[in-house]
Amino acid sequence: MTSDRTRDTVAGDSAHRVAGDCAHRVAGDYDYEAGGSGYAQVRRTDPRIAAHVHAALGDARTVINVGAGAGSYEPEDRQVTAVEPSAAMRAQRPAHLVKAIDAVAENLPFRDNSFDAAMATITVHQWKDRIRGLREMQRVSRGPVVVLALDPDLFSRFWLVDYIPEMVAVAKSRDPTTAQLREELGGTTTASLVPIPIDCVDGFAEAFYARPEALLDPAVRQAQSAWGFIDPEVVDQSVQRLRVDIETGEWDRKYGDLRGQPGYLGSLVLVVYHPD
């Protein structure tokens, strides 16, 4: 990593104290201060997905979690430093996890090579400058950079887009493809699809591939930021079409085989950068 990305801890802390003076700050492309309530109840750590993330961290003992949110997927058997710019999200972190630092991915307040590994789970699509954020993760990590993300090209195959095709445009405007992530990280990377279990407890959209009824719940949709980029009237109409199809059995006629499918390979992808 080049020296112009080096951040002195004291200077970084000072910069973020100034930023923290703002009563309401939107650090990424979605306002979690306004829309993040109840997130921790819907977006929980699924242990089967977590196993893939934690394995990718290798033998790292110190880990920085960037865009940490309410703490999903943070390994509890390692020393974690969490970074999260949203006060609403930091407030939802359970008491047994470390308190998160108010900072953004693009300006991490740590010296070079401060951690054994860096991780970011389902968050890079929200960063204002994803490439800068990825470079910062590489700068502060001595070891792997682990990114769990959603590939928009793969998401476009999901049955939900039959009801709300606007989701595809939102995904393509925010989420990097797997190829983009690998190119942006550079160097040596690996990528693998992560199976989504039928009873997944992390409530992103595809987690309910076999449980469409869940997406009728406004609290579930609120914990999926993509809905917030679509006109509310369009959302209401789309949800009503889904409701009718579920009630009439049309959804099951089209997609009912998914109800018995124990896992789903959707858009959830794990990209890992391995430093030379």
GUPAMI-834918 format. One record per residue (C-alpha): x, y, z; residue number from 1; residue in one letter. Coordinates in Angstrom, 3 decimals, always signed. Example, Ala and Ser with C-alpha at 12.3 -4.5 7.8 and 13.67 -1.06 7.14 Angstrom:
BEGIN
{east=+12.300	north=-4.500	up=+7.800	semi=1	rofi=a}
{east=+13.670	north=-1.060	up=+7.140	semi=2	rofi=s}
REM end
This chain:
BEGIN
{east=+0.000	north=+0.000	up=+0.000	semi=1	rofi=m}
{east=+1.357	north=+3.402	up=-0.876	semi=2	rofi=t}
{east=+2.300	north=+5.920	up=+1.782	semi=3	rofi=s}
{east=-0.323	north=+8.503	up=+0.793	semi=4	rofi=d}
{east=-2.974	north=+6.205	up=+2.243	semi=5	rofi=r}
{east=-1.249	north=+6.000	up=+5.606	semi=6	rofi=t}
{east=-3.405	north=+7.321	up=+8.435	semi=7	rofi=r}
{east=-1.994	north=+8.332	up=+11.784	semi=8	rofi=d}
{east=-4.230	north=+7.118	up=+14.598	semi=9	rofi=t}
{east=-4.343	north=+10.466	up=+16.378	semi=10	rofi=v}
{east=-5.120	north=+12.380	up=+13.196	semi=11	rofi=a}
{east=-7.824	north=+9.898	up=+12.277	semi=12	rofi=g}
{east=-9.425	north=+10.114	up=+15.702	semi=13	rofi=d}
{east=-9.500	north=+13.901	up=+15.464	semi=14	rofi=s}
{east=-11.110	north=+13.857	up=+12.046	semi=15	rofi=a}
{east=-13.829	north=+11.495	up=+13.187	semi=16	rofi=h}
{east=-14.589	north=+13.502	up=+16.322	semi=17	rofi=r}
{east=-15.371	north=+16.437	up=+14.041	semi=18	rofi=v}
{east=-17.559	north=+14.233	up=+11.842	semi=19	rofi=a}
{east=-19.262	north=+12.836	up=+14.919	semi=20	rofi=g}
{east=-20.349	north=+16.325	up=+15.976	semi=21	rofi=d}
{east=-22.997	north=+16.222	up=+13.271	semi=22	rofi=c}
{east=-26.338	north=+15.306	up=+14.818	semi=23	rofi=a}
{east=-27.402	north=+13.316	up=+11.766	semi=24	rofi=h}
{east=-24.757	north=+11.992	up=+9.401	semi=25	rofi=r}
{east=-25.274	north=+9.748	up=+6.383	semi=26	rofi=v}
{east=-21.960	north=+8.022	up=+5.771	semi=27	rofi=a}
{east=-23.014	north=+5.830	up=+2.852	semi=28	rofi=g}
{east=-25.762	north=+5.682	up=+0.277	semi=29	rofi=d}
{east=-28.483	north=+4.678	up=+2.752	semi=30	rofi=y}
{east=-29.639	north=+6.614	up=+5.815	semi=31	rofi=d}
{east=-29.470	north=+4.105	up=+8.658	semi=32	rofi=y}
{east=-30.249	north=+6.801	up=+11.206	semi=33	rofi=e}
{east=-33.702	north=+7.061	up=+9.634	semi=34	rofi=a}
{east=-34.198	north=+3.501	up=+8.396	semi=35	rofi=g}
{east=-32.021	north=+1.242	up=+10.524	semi=36	rofi=g}
{east=-34.283	north=+0.628	up=+13.512	semi=37	rofi=s}
{east=-35.029	north=-3.041	up=+14.115	semi=38	rofi=g}
{east=-32.155	north=-4.114	up=+11.884	semi=39	rofi=y}
{east=-30.552	north=-6.281	up=+14.552	semi=40	rofi=a}
{east=-33.724	north=-8.355	up=+14.953	semi=41	rofi=q}
{east=-33.942	north=-9.201	up=+11.245	semi=42	rofi=v}
{east=-30.304	north=-9.284	up=+10.123	semi=43	rofi=r}
{east=-28.776	north=-11.794	up=+12.503	semi=44	rofi=r}
{east=-25.684	north=-13.945	up=+12.082	semi=45	rofi=t}
{east=-26.452	north=-17.184	up=+10.321	semi=46	rofi=d}
{east=-23.916	north=-19.692	up=+11.698	semi=47	rofi=p}
{east=-23.601	north=-21.604	up=+8.441	semi=48	rofi=r}
{east=-22.738	north=-18.473	up=+6.482	semi=49	rofi=i}
{east=-20.503	north=-17.317	up=+9.335	semi=50	rofi=a}
{east=-18.492	north=-20.536	up=+9.033	semi=51	rofi=a}
{east=-17.443	north=-19.551	up=+5.502	semi=52	rofi=h}
{east=-16.462	north=-16.035	up=+6.582	semi=53	rofi=v}
{east=-14.510	north=-17.181	up=+9.627	semi=54	rofi=h}
{east=-12.680	north=-19.886	up=+7.697	semi=55	rofi=a}
{east=-11.550	north=-17.258	up=+5.188	semi=56	rofi=a}
{east=-9.961	north=-15.277	up=+8.027	semi=57	rofi=l}
{east=-7.502	north=-18.126	up=+8.486	semi=58	rofi=g}
{east=-5.497	north=-18.051	up=+11.696	semi=59	rofi=d}
{east=-5.893	north=-14.292	up=+12.177	semi=60	rofi=a}
{east=-6.141	north=-13.312	up=+15.822	semi=61	rofi=r}
{east=-6.811	north=-9.597	up=+15.340	semi=62	rofi=t}
{east=-9.554	north=-8.637	up=+12.895	semi=63	rofi=v}
{east=-11.028	north=-5.320	up=+11.816	semi=64	rofi=i}
{east=-14.691	north=-5.464	up=+10.824	semi=65	rofi=n}
{east=-15.488	north=-2.566	up=+8.496	semi=66	rofi=v}
{east=-19.093	north=-1.455	up=+8.152	semi=67	rofi=g}
{east=-19.772	north=-3.623	up=+11.171	semi=68	rofi=a}
{east=-23.392	north=-2.626	up=+11.669	semi=69	rofi=g}
{east=-25.036	north=-4.421	up=+14.567	semi=70	rofi=a}
{east=-22.246	north=-6.995	up=+14.726	semi=71	rofi=g}
{east=-23.353	north=-9.782	up=+12.427	semi=72	rofi=s}
{east=-20.632	north=-12.294	up=+11.554	semi=73	rofi=y}
{east=-18.031	north=-10.932	up=+13.958	semi=74	rofi=e}
{east=-15.999	north=-13.890	up=+15.254	semi=75	rofi=p}
{east=-16.226	north=-14.108	up=+19.029	semi=76	rofi=e}
{east=-13.048	north=-16.160	up=+19.445	semi=77	rofi=d}
{east=-10.764	north=-13.435	up=+18.064	semi=78	rofi=r}
{east=-9.897	north=-9.864	up=+18.961	semi=79	rofi=q}
{east=-12.226	north=-7.733	up=+16.845	semi=80	rofi=v}
{east=-12.135	north=-4.004	up=+16.199	semi=81	rofi=t}
{east=-15.443	north=-2.859	up=+14.754	semi=82	rofi=a}
{east=-15.919	north=+0.241	up=+12.606	semi=83	rofi=v}
{east=-19.427	north=+1.583	up=+11.996	semi=84	rofi=e}
{east=-20.400	north=+5.175	up=+11.077	semi=85	rofi=p}
{east=-24.115	north=+4.901	up=+11.919	semi=86	rofi=s}
{east=-25.051	north=+5.739	up=+15.510	semi=87	rofi=a}
{east=-28.337	north=+3.868	up=+15.059	semi=88	rofi=a}
{east=-26.491	north=+0.718	up=+14.077	semi=89	rofi=m}
{east=-23.846	north=+1.038	up=+16.790	semi=90	rofi=r}
{east=-26.637	north=+1.323	up=+19.367	semi=91	rofi=a}
{east=-28.059	north=-2.047	up=+18.281	semi=92	rofi=q}
{east=-24.876	north=-3.989	up=+18.911	semi=93	rofi=r}
{east=-25.376	north=-6.586	up=+21.675	semi=94	rofi=p}
{east=-23.589	north=-5.998	up=+24.963	semi=95	rofi=a}
{east=-21.207	north=-8.946	up=+24.580	semi=96	rofi=h}
{east=-19.612	north=-7.455	up=+21.458	semi=97	rofi=l}
{east=-16.999	north=-4.705	up=+21.456	semi=98	rofi=v}
{east=-18.232	north=-1.156	up=+21.016	semi=99	rofi=k}
{east=-17.856	north=+0.017	up=+17.446	semi=100	rofi=a}
{east=-15.686	north=+2.974	up=+16.484	semi=101	rofi=i}
{east=-17.375	north=+5.839	up=+14.651	semi=102	rofi=d}
{east=-15.443	north=+5.866	up=+11.384	semi=103	rofi=a}
{east=-15.928	north=+5.196	up=+7.681	semi=104	rofi=v}
{east=-14.328	north=+2.600	up=+5.440	semi=105	rofi=a}
{east=-12.719	north=+5.241	up=+3.273	semi=106	rofi=e}
{east=-10.711	north=+6.700	up=+6.181	semi=107	rofi=n}
{east=-9.815	north=+4.059	up=+8.742	semi=108	rofi=l}
{east=-8.114	north=+5.626	up=+11.798	semi=109	rofi=p}
{east=-5.378	north=+3.001	up=+12.116	semi=110	rofi=f}
{east=-1.760	north=+2.667	up=+11.073	semi=111	rofi=r}
{east=-0.614	north=+0.378	up=+8.287	semi=112	rofi=d}
{east=-0.619	north=-3.365	up=+9.022	semi=113	rofi=n}
{east=-2.471	north=-2.958	up=+12.322	semi=114	rofi=s}
{east=-4.513	north=-6.172	up=+12.009	semi=115	rofi=f}
{east=-4.033	north=-9.780	up=+11.004	semi=116	rofi=d}
{east=-7.103	north=-9.654	up=+8.742	semi=117	rofi=a}
{east=-9.931	north=-7.385	up=+7.616	semi=118	rofi=a}
{east=-13.541	north=-8.257	up=+6.933	semi=119	rofi=m}
{east=-16.630	north=-6.564	up=+5.498	semi=120	rofi=a}
{east=-19.960	north=-8.379	up=+5.301	semi=121	rofi=t}
{east=-22.781	north=-7.242	up=+3.010	semi=122	rofi=i}
{east=-21.730	north=-3.608	up=+3.295	semi=123	rofi=t}
{east=-19.426	north=-2.582	up=+0.420	semi=124	rofi=v}
{east=-22.409	north=-1.638	up=-1.761	semi=125	rofi=h}
{east=-23.254	north=+1.130	up=+0.699	semi=126	rofi=q}
{east=-19.853	north=+2.853	up=+0.735	semi=127	rofi=w}
{east=-19.486	north=+6.208	up=-0.985	semi=128	rofi=k}
{east=-16.109	north=+5.223	up=-2.450	semi=129	rofi=d}
{east=-15.802	north=+1.445	up=-2.545	semi=130	rofi=r}
{east=-12.335	north=+1.316	up=-4.090	semi=131	rofi=i}
{east=-10.931	north=+3.684	up=-1.497	semi=132	rofi=r}
{east=-12.562	north=+1.618	up=+1.245	semi=133	rofi=g}
{east=-11.077	north=-1.603	up=-0.099	semi=134	rofi=l}
{east=-7.654	north=+0.017	up=-0.316	semi=135	rofi=r}
{east=-7.980	north=+1.118	up=+3.294	semi=136	rofi=e}
{east=-8.817	north=-2.443	up=+4.345	semi=137	rofi=m}
{east=-5.732	north=-3.687	up=+2.524	semi=138	rofi=q}
{east=-3.609	north=-0.955	up=+4.088	semi=139	rofi=r}
{east=-4.481	north=-1.777	up=+7.694	semi=140	rofi=v}
{east=-4.380	north=-5.573	up=+7.263	semi=141	rofi=s}
{east=-1.306	north=-7.798	up=+7.262	semi=142	rofi=r}
{east=-3.326	north=-10.743	up=+6.032	semi=143	rofi=g}
{east=-6.472	north=-11.553	up=+4.076	semi=144	rofi=p}
{east=-9.225	north=-9.104	up=+3.238	semi=145	rofi=v}
{east=-12.544	north=-10.964	up=+3.384	semi=146	rofi=v}
{east=-15.575	north=-9.466	up=+1.641	semi=147	rofi=v}
{east=-19.043	north=-11.019	up=+1.742	semi=148	rofi=l}
{east=-21.160	north=-9.364	up=-0.926	semi=149	rofi=a}
{east=-24.178	north=-9.728	up=-3.198	semi=150	rofi=l}
{east=-23.556	north=-10.071	up=-6.931	semi=151	rofi=d}
{east=-26.217	north=-8.093	up=-8.853	semi=152	rofi=p}
{east=-25.947	north=-10.228	up=-11.985	semi=153	rofi=d}
{east=-26.763	north=-13.324	up=-9.953	semi=154	rofi=l}
{east=-29.498	north=-11.539	up=-8.008	semi=155	rofi=f}
{east=-31.314	north=-10.820	up=-11.264	semi=156	rofi=s}
{east=-32.261	north=-14.549	up=-11.397	semi=157	rofi=r}
{east=-34.141	north=-14.380	up=-8.084	semi=158	rofi=f}
{east=-37.932	north=-14.819	up=-8.270	semi=159	rofi=w}
{east=-38.546	north=-11.553	up=-6.394	semi=160	rofi=l}
{east=-37.585	north=-9.543	up=-9.467	semi=161	rofi=v}
{east=-40.658	north=-10.935	up=-11.232	semi=162	rofi=d}
{east=-42.687	north=-8.892	up=-8.770	semi=163	rofi=y}
{east=-40.451	north=-5.855	up=-8.462	semi=164	rofi=i}
{east=-38.051	north=-5.664	up=-11.428	semi=165	rofi=p}
{east=-36.876	north=-2.277	up=-10.170	semi=166	rofi=e}
{east=-34.770	north=-4.253	up=-7.688	semi=167	rofi=m}
{east=-32.408	north=-5.264	up=-10.485	semi=168	rofi=v}
{east=-31.641	north=-1.669	up=-11.418	semi=169	rofi=a}
{east=-31.060	north=-0.814	up=-7.761	semi=170	rofi=v}
{east=-28.736	north=-3.784	up=-7.312	semi=171	rofi=a}
{east=-26.754	north=-2.995	up=-10.458	semi=172	rofi=k}
{east=-26.332	north=+0.629	up=-9.394	semi=173	rofi=s}
{east=-25.033	north=-0.276	up=-5.916	semi=174	rofi=r}
{east=-23.568	north=-3.777	up=-5.779	semi=175	rofi=d}
{east=-20.307	north=-4.714	up=-7.475	semi=176	rofi=p}
{east=-20.181	north=-7.907	up=-9.477	semi=177	rofi=t}
{east=-17.781	north=-10.592	up=-8.353	semi=178	rofi=t}
{east=-15.497	north=-9.733	up=-11.259	semi=179	rofi=a}
{east=-15.511	north=-6.051	up=-10.292	semi=180	rofi=q}
{east=-14.654	north=-6.816	up=-6.686	semi=181	rofi=l}
{east=-11.762	north=-9.032	up=-7.709	semi=182	rofi=r}
{east=-10.449	north=-6.397	up=-10.094	semi=183	rofi=e}
{east=-10.794	north=-3.633	up=-7.500	semi=184	rofi=e}
{east=-8.969	north=-5.665	up=-4.877	semi=185	rofi=l}
{east=-6.255	north=-6.607	up=-7.365	semi=186	rofi=g}
{east=-3.508	north=-9.115	up=-6.681	semi=187	rofi=g}
{east=-4.448	north=-12.650	up=-5.745	semi=188	rofi=t}
{east=-8.114	north=-13.226	up=-4.973	semi=189	rofi=t}
{east=-10.469	north=-16.163	up=-4.654	semi=190	rofi=t}
{east=-14.238	north=-16.119	up=-5.020	semi=191	rofi=a}
{east=-16.910	north=-18.634	up=-4.077	semi=192	rofi=s}
{east=-20.667	north=-18.726	up=-3.867	semi=193	rofi=l}
{east=-21.990	north=-19.173	up=-0.342	semi=194	rofi=v}
{east=-25.051	north=-21.440	up=-0.025	semi=195	rofi=p}
{east=-28.071	north=-19.816	up=+1.607	semi=196	rofi=i}
{east=-29.826	north=-22.252	up=+3.978	semi=197	rofi=p}
{east=-33.593	north=-22.617	up=+3.832	semi=198	rofi=i}
{east=-33.987	north=-21.388	up=+7.428	semi=199	rofi=d}
{east=-31.385	north=-18.624	up=+7.131	semi=200	rofi=c}
{east=-31.667	north=-16.180	up=+10.052	semi=201	rofi=v}
{east=-29.905	north=-13.319	up=+8.262	semi=202	rofi=d}
{east=-32.882	north=-11.610	up=+6.659	semi=203	rofi=g}
{east=-31.538	north=-10.329	up=+3.341	semi=204	rofi=f}
{east=-33.962	north=-10.813	up=+0.459	semi=205	rofi=a}
{east=-32.723	north=-14.170	up=-0.855	semi=206	rofi=e}
{east=-32.743	north=-15.615	up=+2.663	semi=207	rofi=a}
{east=-36.487	north=-15.961	up=+2.115	semi=208	rofi=f}
{east=-36.222	north=-17.808	up=-1.189	semi=209	rofi=y}
{east=-38.549	north=-20.496	up=+0.203	semi=210	rofi=a}
{east=-40.514	north=-18.268	up=+2.589	semi=211	rofi=r}
{east=-42.091	north=-15.528	up=+0.464	semi=212	rofi=p}
{east=-44.562	north=-14.625	up=+3.214	semi=213	rofi=e}
{east=-41.736	north=-12.971	up=+5.160	semi=214	rofi=a}
{east=-41.299	north=-10.301	up=+2.494	semi=215	rofi=l}
{east=-44.842	north=-9.093	up=+3.128	semi=216	rofi=l}
{east=-43.659	north=-7.849	up=+6.523	semi=217	rofi=d}
{east=-42.641	north=-4.152	up=+6.430	semi=218	rofi=p}
{east=-40.139	north=-4.753	up=+9.258	semi=219	rofi=a}
{east=-38.336	north=-7.354	up=+7.154	semi=220	rofi=v}
{east=-38.237	north=-5.093	up=+4.113	semi=221	rofi=r}
{east=-36.965	north=-2.178	up=+6.202	semi=222	rofi=q}
{east=-33.914	north=-4.258	up=+7.110	semi=223	rofi=a}
{east=-33.146	north=-4.656	up=+3.381	semi=224	rofi=q}
{east=-31.884	north=-1.289	up=+2.203	semi=225	rofi=s}
{east=-32.622	north=-1.819	up=-1.507	semi=226	rofi=a}
{east=-36.347	north=-1.259	up=-0.929	semi=227	rofi=w}
{east=-35.565	north=+2.273	up=+0.214	semi=228	rofi=g}
{east=-34.392	north=+3.238	up=-3.273	semi=229	rofi=f}
{east=-37.715	north=+2.389	up=-4.933	semi=230	rofi=i}
{east=-40.801	north=+4.581	up=-5.064	semi=231	rofi=d}
{east=-43.062	north=+3.604	up=-2.123	semi=232	rofi=p}
{east=-46.081	north=+3.353	up=-4.404	semi=233	rofi=e}
{east=-44.238	north=+0.883	up=-6.626	semi=234	rofi=v}
{east=-43.228	north=-1.104	up=-3.539	semi=235	rofi=v}
{east=-46.836	north=-1.222	up=-2.293	semi=236	rofi=d}
{east=-48.118	north=-2.429	up=-5.655	semi=237	rofi=q}
{east=-45.419	north=-5.079	up=-5.941	semi=238	rofi=s}
{east=-45.980	north=-6.369	up=-2.413	semi=239	rofi=v}
{east=-49.718	north=-6.549	up=-3.074	semi=240	rofi=q}
{east=-49.120	north=-8.655	up=-6.201	semi=241	rofi=r}
{east=-46.934	north=-10.976	up=-4.158	semi=242	rofi=l}
{east=-49.579	north=-11.165	up=-1.430	semi=243	rofi=r}
{east=-52.277	north=-12.109	up=-3.929	semi=244	rofi=v}
{east=-50.092	north=-14.768	up=-5.554	semi=245	rofi=d}
{east=-49.301	north=-16.316	up=-2.183	semi=246	rofi=i}
{east=-52.958	north=-16.329	up=-1.126	semi=247	rofi=e}
{east=-54.182	north=-17.804	up=-4.422	semi=248	rofi=t}
{east=-51.404	north=-20.378	up=-4.630	semi=249	rofi=g}
{east=-49.943	north=-18.840	up=-7.791	semi=250	rofi=e}
{east=-46.556	north=-18.323	up=-6.141	semi=251	rofi=w}
{east=-46.435	north=-22.021	up=-5.223	semi=252	rofi=d}
{east=-47.417	north=-23.030	up=-8.729	semi=253	rofi=r}
{east=-44.485	north=-21.030	up=-10.081	semi=254	rofi=k}
{east=-41.862	north=-21.468	up=-7.401	semi=255	rofi=y}
{east=-43.210	north=-23.970	up=-4.880	semi=256	rofi=g}
{east=-40.367	north=-26.433	up=-5.466	semi=257	rofi=d}
{east=-38.146	north=-24.011	up=-3.541	semi=258	rofi=l}
{east=-40.084	north=-24.711	up=-0.332	semi=259	rofi=r}
{east=-38.442	north=-28.109	up=-0.141	semi=260	rofi=g}
{east=-34.990	north=-27.053	up=-1.327	semi=261	rofi=q}
{east=-32.590	north=-27.093	up=+1.672	semi=262	rofi=p}
{east=-30.193	north=-24.565	up=+0.193	semi=263	rofi=g}
{east=-30.041	north=-21.940	up=-2.512	semi=264	rofi=y}
{east=-27.113	north=-20.678	up=-4.548	semi=265	rofi=l}
{east=-28.058	north=-17.083	up=-5.180	semi=266	rofi=g}
{east=-26.026	north=-13.907	up=-5.249	semi=267	rofi=s}
{east=-24.166	north=-14.313	up=-1.946	semi=268	rofi=l}
{east=-20.456	north=-14.449	up=-2.753	semi=269	rofi=v}
{east=-17.302	north=-14.514	up=-0.664	semi=270	rofi=l}
{east=-14.328	north=-12.723	up=-2.201	semi=271	rofi=v}
{east=-10.968	north=-13.002	up=-0.436	semi=272	rofi=v}
{east=-7.855	north=-10.992	up=-1.185	semi=273	rofi=y}
{east=-4.615	north=-12.739	up=-0.284	semi=274	rofi=h}
{east=-1.609	north=-10.426	up=+0.121	semi=275	rofi=p}
{east=+1.646	north=-11.533	up=-1.481	semi=276	rofi=d}
REM end
